[in-house]
Amino acid sequence: MMKKLLVLLAIAFAGSAFAEAEIKEVCHDKRDAKGNVVKKADGTVVQECKKIKVHKKLEGTKIEDAKKSK
C-alpha cells in the first residue's frame, strides 16, 4: 500500500514539471455580423478576452542541412 502511494506521488510530481505554462490574457475587439466594431452606450469598444497557455520554446543547436555538408 505504501509503495503504491509513493509511486503515485512520484508520477504526479514528475508530470507537473513538464506541463508548466504561463497563462496570458488576450483581448480582441468584438465585431458584429457585418464586421463593424461593437461599442457600448458610452462609446467605448467592447472587447472579448480569453485566457490562453503560452509554453516556452526550448532552445537547441541548429542542425545543418545534409545537402550542404556533402
Helices and strands as residue ranges (DSSP letters): H 2-18, E 22-29, E 47-54, H 66-69
